[in-house]
C-alpha cells in the first residue's frame, strides 16, 4: 500500500517522503463505537424460540378476536329498508316484505317478531314558514322483541352513495362554513363549482356552496312511538330521542353563524323544500355551528355504504313492544340505484355491531396456531435434525464431482 505524501513534499518526491504520523492522524479513534465493538444481541431463531413466538401470537389474536366477536353479538339492532315505500306501500298499513328487514336479537317470539312489520304511504299538506307544501310520508310499524338498554342510537344508512368521489370531496368552502362572508369572485373560483351562484341568474351567492351541502340527506324521522306493550295498557308513549350531542365536539369549531346579509345569499338547489321562498327573516339560514346533523353529513364517508347518526337516547331503556315511526320521505335514492334505511341499535364498548374485526383476528390467530402446530411436529416429532450439526456444512458435503475422474 502506497504511503500518503508528506505535506510540503515536492511532486517528484518518492515514497520515502510519506510520514507515518499522517496515517495515525487519519485513523478512526480506538473506541467501541468507532471500531464497531458495541455490545449487541443477535436473535438466533431456534426451534424453541419459533414455537414460543407463534404460540404467543396465536393466543393474542385468538383471544382478542373472540372478545371482539362476543362484543359484536351482544349488540341488539334492527334495520329497515324503506327505499321503495312510495312505490310499493299503499294508503293503509300492510305487511312489508321481510327481505327489507334485518334484525339481531337474543329472543324472538310470535307476538313481537322483528321480521313482521307494516308500512303505508301518505301525502300531507304541511304549513311551512310562509308557505304550504305537499309532503310524502312513510309510516312504519315494527317490533322490538326484547328490552334494549341505553345507549340507544338511531342511524340512517345509505348504500351506493359515493361521498368519496374526488370532485365531491373538495366541493365546499371552509371559510364560508366558518361564517365568513366570502365574496362572489372567491366562491366562483373555488372548488364549490358548479354550486356557487343562484341558478336563476340573480347573482346571489349559494350558502352553503358546493356539492356536499347541496346533497345533504333531508329525510326527517320522528321519535319512535310505542303502540303496544305486553301485559300493559300503555299506548302512544313516545320514546324520546334527541338530535343534540350526535356530532363530535370538535366539529363545531369548523362551523359558525354566517355573516352574510339575507339579500346576498340563496339556499342550495336541493334545499327548496325547506326554503320555498329562499332565506327570509321568517325562515333564516341555518346556524351551522348548532346543526349537528349537517356536521355529520359533512364528515365524509370513505365507502359508498355508510351510516350516520341521526338521534339517540342515552338514559332510558327501549321497552319491548310494537313501535311506529313516521318518515318525511324527501331523499330519492332510486335516481342512482341506491338504497336507504334506518337502524335502531344498542352499543357495545366497541360501538355498533360489526363482526368483521373479530373474524379477521380469529383468522390470523388460526393461521398462527396452524403454523405453531406444524413447527412443533417438524422440530420435535418428525425426526428433526440436530441443532448446529456440522455435517450439514457445505465443505462437509460430498462434492458434486466426487467419484468422477479428472482430466
Phi, psi and omega per residue, in radians:
X1 nan 2.276 -3.116
X2 -1.290 2.437 3.106
X3 -1.393 2.714 3.055
X4 -1.215 2.532 3.109
X5 -1.315 2.352 3.135
X6 -1.144 2.487 -3.140
X7 -1.039 2.409 3.121
X8 1.488 -0.100 3.141
X9 -1.287 2.651 -3.125
X10 -1.235 2.767 -3.114
X11 -1.108 -0.484 -3.108
X12 -1.647 0.199 -3.133
X13 -1.224 2.581 -3.119
X14 -1.482 -3.017 -3.118
X15 -1.139 -0.414 -3.124
X16 -1.249 -0.112 3.098
X17 -1.418 -0.207 3.139
X18 -1.226 2.695 -3.108
X19 -2.098 2.347 3.102
X20 -1.200 -0.376 3.111
X21 -1.171 -0.552 3.080
X22 -1.110 -0.670 3.129
X23 -1.122 -0.797 -3.132
X24 -1.152 -0.591 -3.103
X25 -1.157 -0.570 -3.092
X26 -1.660 0.029 3.123
X27 -1.379 2.381 3.112
X28 -1.059 2.583 3.140
X29 -1.009 2.604 -3.122
X30 -1.484 1.232 3.099
X31 -2.082 2.813 -3.102
X32 -1.091 -0.642 -3.114
X33 -1.252 -0.844 -3.078
X34 -1.258 -0.487 3.140
X35 -1.719 0.178 3.062
X36 0.988 0.856 3.067
X37 -2.018 0.398 3.134
X38 -1.160 2.546 3.083
X39 -1.188 2.379 -3.101
X40 -2.536 2.752 3.101
X41 -2.064 2.199 3.133
X42 -1.948 2.166 -3.090
X43 -1.301 2.140 3.053
X44 -1.802 2.014 -3.053
X45 -1.382 1.451 3.059
X46 -1.395 2.805 3.120
X47 -0.966 -0.735 -3.129
X48 -1.114 -0.684 -3.137
X49 -1.173 -0.728 3.137
X50 -1.093 -0.803 3.125
X51 -1.083 -0.706 3.135
X52 -1.122 -0.763 -3.131
X53 -1.077 -0.841 -3.111
X54 -1.208 -0.523 3.065
X55 -1.144 -0.760 3.124
X56 -1.135 -0.790 3.135
X57 -1.077 -0.741 3.132
X58 -1.098 -0.731 -3.138
X59 -1.130 -0.735 -3.123
X60 -1.154 -0.881 -3.077
X61 -1.181 -0.747 3.134
X62 -1.163 -0.708 3.135
X63 -1.149 -0.817 3.141
X64 -1.174 -0.665 3.106
X65 -1.119 -0.722 3.113
X66 -1.129 -0.658 3.121
X67 -1.158 -0.768 3.113
X68 -1.115 -0.693 3.119
X69 -1.145 -0.709 3.101
X70 -1.080 -0.776 3.124
X71 -1.066 -0.703 3.136
X72 -1.098 -0.662 -3.104
X73 -1.406 -0.150 3.029
X74 -1.456 -0.221 -3.131
X75 -1.362 2.360 3.080
X76 -1.925 2.297 -3.123
X77 -2.687 2.840 3.023
X78 -2.471 2.329 3.133
X79 -2.129 2.236 -3.119
X80 -2.180 2.091 3.126
X81 -1.531 2.059 -3.111
X82 -2.017 0.433 -3.092
X83 -0.955 -0.772 -3.015
X84 -1.720 0.406 -3.094
X85 -1.048 -0.782 -3.092
X86 -1.229 -0.347 -3.139
X87 -1.638 -0.667 -2.970
X88 -1.839 -0.482 -3.130
X89 -1.352 2.806 3.126
X90 -2.015 -3.003 -3.107
X91 -1.404 0.106 3.058
X92 -2.428 2.813 -3.086
X93 -1.168 2.198 3.085
X94 -2.421 2.724 -3.142
X95 -1.047 2.383 3.066
X96 -1.661 2.637 -3.109
X97 -0.986 2.400 -3.097
X98 -1.152 -0.408 -3.123
X99 -1.227 -0.198 3.090
X100 -1.491 -0.009 -3.033
X101 -2.097 2.310 3.002
X102 -2.226 2.253 -3.073
X103 -2.468 2.609 3.061
X104 -2.365 1.803 3.102
X105 -2.333 2.751 3.138
X106 -1.385 -0.420 3.135
X107 -2.325 2.536 3.069
X108 -2.456 2.020 3.120
X109 -1.990 3.019 -3.071
X110 -1.217 -0.537 -3.060
X111 -1.327 -0.557 3.137
X112 -2.308 1.162 3.111
X113 -1.338 2.097 -3.076
X114 -1.135 -0.329 3.142
X115 -1.569 0.113 3.057
X116 -1.951 1.889 -3.120
X117 -2.348 2.800 3.113
X118 -2.229 2.629 3.097
X119 -2.513 2.804 3.044
X120 -2.683 2.766 3.073
X121 -2.025 2.693 -3.085
X122 -2.727 2.512 3.080
X123 -1.978 2.163 -3.107
X124 -2.154 2.644 3.065
X125 -1.624 2.092 -3.038
X126 -1.847 2.359 3.066
X127 -1.525 1.962 3.087
X128 -1.774 -3.084 3.099
X129 -1.161 1.589 3.108
X130 1.504 0.247 3.130
X131 -2.721 2.843 3.005
X132 -2.007 2.497 -3.118
X133 -2.608 2.499 3.058
X134 -1.483 2.239 -3.127
X135 -2.141 2.442 3.090
X136 -1.565 2.303 3.137
X137 -2.092 2.590 3.000
X138 -2.140 2.089 -3.140
X139 -1.884 2.268 -3.048
X140 -2.242 2.264 2.987
X141 -1.815 2.259 -3.110
X142 -2.444 2.877 -3.037
X143 -1.985 2.440 2.991
X144 -1.996 1.892 -3.000
X145 -1.398 -0.136 3.119
X146 -2.590 2.754 -3.129
X147 -1.235 2.302 -3.132
X148 -1.788 2.350 -3.105
X149 -1.625 2.520 -3.135
X150 -1.162 2.699 0.151
X151 -1.431 2.360 3.063
X152 -1.799 2.147 -3.097
X153 -1.991 2.490 3.130
X154 -2.041 2.004 -3.135
X155 -1.955 2.686 2.819
X156 -1.871 2.546 -3.036
X157 -2.142 2.197 3.065
X158 -2.003 2.457 3.107
X159 -2.141 2.478 3.121
X160 1.176 0.483 3.061
X161 -1.930 1.997 -2.989
X162 -1.644 1.544 3.011
X163 -1.327 -0.137 -3.106
X164 -1.680 0.214 3.077
X165 -1.137 2.419 -3.011
X166 -0.996 -0.822 -3.101
X167 -1.235 -0.629 -3.138
X168 -1.149 -0.747 -3.091
X169 -1.014 -0.653 -3.066
X170 -1.575 -0.008 -2.971
X171 -1.535 1.276 3.028
X172 -2.848 2.913 3.080
X173 -2.150 1.974 -3.013
X174 -1.098 -0.692 -3.128
X175 -1.169 -0.647 3.106
X176 -1.150 -0.715 3.104
X177 -1.132 -0.531 3.138
X178 -1.289 -0.209 3.083
X179 2.001 -0.141 -3.119
X180 -1.198 2.504 3.086
X181 -1.475 1.368 -3.090
X182 -1.216 2.353 -3.071
X183 -1.255 2.854 -3.051
X184 -1.106 -0.662 -3.133
X185 -1.124 -0.727 3.116
X186 -1.118 -0.748 3.115
X187 -1.106 -0.713 -3.106
X188 -1.140 -0.579 -3.131
X189 -1.551 -0.019 -3.068
X190 -1.543 3.135 3.134
X191 -1.356 0.059 3.098
X192 -1.187 -0.332 -3.123
X193 -0.896 2.311 0.240
X194 -1.699 0.046 -3.115
X195 -1.634 1.374 -3.074
X196 -2.114 -0.769 -3.078
X197 -2.264 2.879 -3.107
X198 -0.942 2.172 -3.116
X199 -1.207 -0.207 3.106
X200 -1.592 0.043 3.019
X201 1.479 0.322 3.131
X202 -1.397 -0.239 -3.129
X203 1.489 -0.021 3.139
X204 -1.281 2.657 -3.105
X205 -1.470 2.426 3.046
X206 -1.357 2.225 3.100
X207 -2.273 2.139 -0.148
X208 -1.378 2.504 -3.054
X209 -1.463 2.893 3.030
X210 1.794 2.845 -3.100
X211 -1.234 -0.599 -3.078
X212 -1.132 -0.876 -3.138
X213 -1.158 -0.631 -3.113
X214 -1.120 -0.568 -3.068
X215 -1.675 0.289 -3.066
X216 -0.984 2.462 -3.136
X217 -1.154 2.129 -3.017
X218 -2.105 0.283 2.903
X219 -1.224 2.520 3.108
X220 -2.078 2.512 -3.090
X221 -2.113 2.409 2.999
X222 -1.413 2.920 2.968
X223 -1.254 2.527 3.130
X224 -1.063 2.433 3.123
X225 -1.944 2.159 3.141
X226 -1.330 2.078 -3.087
X227 -1.633 -0.661 -3.115
X228 -2.597 2.558 -3.119
X229 -2.279 2.392 3.121
X230 -1.110 2.394 3.100
X231 1.029 0.604 3.141
X232 -2.691 2.672 3.091
X233 -1.687 0.109 -3.117
X234 -1.104 2.373 -3.138
X235 -2.656 2.720 3.101
X236 0.968 0.643 3.089
X237 -1.648 2.082 -3.081
X238 -1.448 2.213 3.024
X239 -1.490 1.788 -2.960
X240 -1.295 2.248 3.082
X241 -2.200 2.626 -3.071
X242 -2.047 2.600 3.053
X243 -1.706 0.130 3.095
X244 -1.612 2.462 3.123
X245 1.365 0.349 -3.124
X246 -1.612 -0.203 3.121
X247 -1.891 2.755 3.080
X248 -1.079 2.477 -3.066
X249 -1.062 -0.620 -3.119
X250 -1.230 -0.277 -3.121
X251 -1.153 -0.520 -3.094
X252 -1.085 -0.480 -3.124
X253 -1.180 -0.243 -3.130
X254 -1.611 -0.045 -3.046
X255 -2.302 2.764 3.107
X256 -2.749 2.938 3.099
X257 -1.308 2.347 -3.004
X258 -1.202 2.592 3.087
X259 -1.767 0.072 3.090
X260 -1.180 2.604 2.899
X261 -1.385 2.644 -3.060
X262 -1.094 -0.514 -3.115
X263 -1.414 0.034 3.141
X264 -1.757 -0.237 -2.972
X265 -2.317 2.786 3.032
X266 -2.350 2.719 3.082
X267 -1.276 2.787 3.054
X268 -1.040 2.718 -3.077
X269 -0.970 -0.704 -3.076
X270 -1.373 0.031 3.098
X271 -1.677 0.223 -2.990
X272 -1.113 -0.515 3.126
X273 -1.153 -0.593 -3.109
X274 -1.463 -0.498 -3.092
X275 -2.257 1.274 -3.105
X276 -1.030 -0.638 -3.096
X277 -1.908 0.374 -3.111
X278 1.337 -2.921 3.101
X279 -1.376 2.185 3.118
X280 -2.339 2.997 3.066
X281 -1.080 -0.595 3.134
X282 -1.317 -0.535 -3.120
X283 -2.339 1.323 -3.023
X284 -1.321 2.923 3.079
X285 -1.109 2.697 -3.097
X286 -1.215 2.602 2.994
X287 -1.481 1.734 -3.015
X288 -1.104 -0.401 3.122
X289 -1.180 -0.448 -3.130
X290 -1.837 -0.138 -3.100
X291 -1.535 1.533 -3.040
X292 -1.280 -0.507 3.071
X293 -1.111 -0.701 3.087
X294 -1.144 -0.709 3.129
X295 -1.093 -0.701 3.089
X296 -1.106 -0.687 3.132
X297 -1.153 -0.662 -3.115
X298 -1.277 -0.268 3.039
X299 -1.462 1.647 -2.868
X300 -1.204 2.521 -3.140
X301 -1.477 2.581 -3.103
X302 -1.498 -0.305 -3.103
X303 -2.171 2.804 -3.114
X304 -1.274 -0.272 3.075
X305 -1.952 2.055 -3.016
X306 -2.609 2.846 3.089
X307 -2.066 2.517 3.025
X308 -2.362 2.387 -3.072
X309 -1.259 2.300 -3.118
X310 -1.919 -0.715 3.126
X311 -2.799 2.926 -3.089
X312 -2.790 2.902 3.014
X313 -2.404 2.076 -3.054
X314 -1.737 -0.011 -2.978
X315 -2.116 -0.643 -2.952
X316 -1.855 2.397 3.022
X317 -1.222 2.689 3.107
X318 -1.734 2.007 -3.011
X319 -1.187 2.716 3.006
X320 -1.219 2.382 3.137
X321 2.728 -2.927 3.108
X322 -1.785 2.377 -3.096
X323 -2.173 2.781 3.023
X324 -2.271 2.441 3.081
X325 -2.286 2.421 -3.136
X326 -1.890 2.258 -3.062
X327 -2.089 2.150 2.975
X328 -1.399 1.908 -2.915
X329 -1.586 1.626 -3.095
X330 -1.975 -0.527 -2.982
X331 -1.534 1.880 -3.071
X332 -1.543 1.923 3.124
X333 -1.661 -0.162 -3.124
X334 -1.224 -0.325 -3.133
X335 -1.098 -0.534 -3.114
X336 -2.109 0.434 3.115
X337 1.018 0.666 3.126
X338 -1.741 3.141 3.104
X339 -2.386 2.706 3.065
X340 -2.408 2.599 -3.099
X341 -2.714 2.862 2.969
X342 -2.033 2.633 -3.068
X343 -2.301 2.250 3.008
X344 -1.942 2.155 -3.001
X345 -2.557 2.658 2.917
X346 -1.513 3.048 -3.125
X347 -2.235 2.515 2.987
X348 -1.806 -3.082 3.114
X349 -1.164 -0.262 3.093
X350 -1.812 0.144 3.114
X351 1.790 -2.659 -3.116
X352 -1.349 -3.121 -3.027
X353 -1.218 2.162 3.068
X354 -2.733 1.844 -3.051
X355 -1.499 -0.215 -3.009
X356 -1.195 -0.689 3.077
X357 -1.000 -0.753 3.108
X358 -1.110 -0.713 3.140
X359 -1.123 -0.723 3.141
X360 -1.091 -0.765 3.104
X361 -1.118 -0.676 3.127
X362 -1.156 -0.668 3.123
X363 -1.127 -0.827 3.131
X364 -1.104 -0.724 3.097
X365 -1.116 -0.655 3.098
X366 -1.128 -0.703 3.097
X367 -1.096 -0.762 3.103
X368 -1.081 -0.683 -3.139
X369 -1.169 -0.723 3.119
X370 -1.102 -0.787 3.103
X371 -1.104 -0.654 3.120
X372 -1.083 -0.796 3.123
X373 -1.116 -0.725 3.135
X374 -1.075 -0.784 -3.134
X375 -1.147 -0.658 3.093
X376 -1.064 -0.786 -3.128
X377 -1.163 -0.760 -3.065
X378 -1.288 -0.579 -3.081
X379 -1.460 -0.564 -2.968
X380 -2.077 -0.302 -3.049
X381 -2.085 -0.590 -3.048
X382 -1.609 1.012 3.100
X383 0.829 1.098 -3.119
X384 -1.195 2.674 3.093
X385 -1.353 2.729 3.141
X386 -1.221 2.341 -3.133
X387 -1.194 2.185 3.139
X388 1.359 0.404 3.138
X389 -1.203 2.024 -3.094
X390 -1.217 -0.228 -3.115
X391 -1.193 -0.262 3.127
X392 -1.569 -0.035 3.085
X393 -1.175 2.603 -3.015
X394 -1.063 -0.661 -3.086
X395 -1.348 -0.131 3.055
X396 -1.739 0.035 3.120
X397 -1.570 2.617 3.087
X398 -1.070 2.400 -3.138
X399 -1.198 2.607 3.134
X400 -1.111 -0.457 -3.103
X401 -1.682 0.087 -3.084
X402 -1.149 2.398 3.120
X403 1.598 -0.106 3.112
X404 -1.908 2.485 3.109
X405 -1.283 2.738 3.104
X406 -1.839 2.553 -3.138
X407 -1.506 nan nan
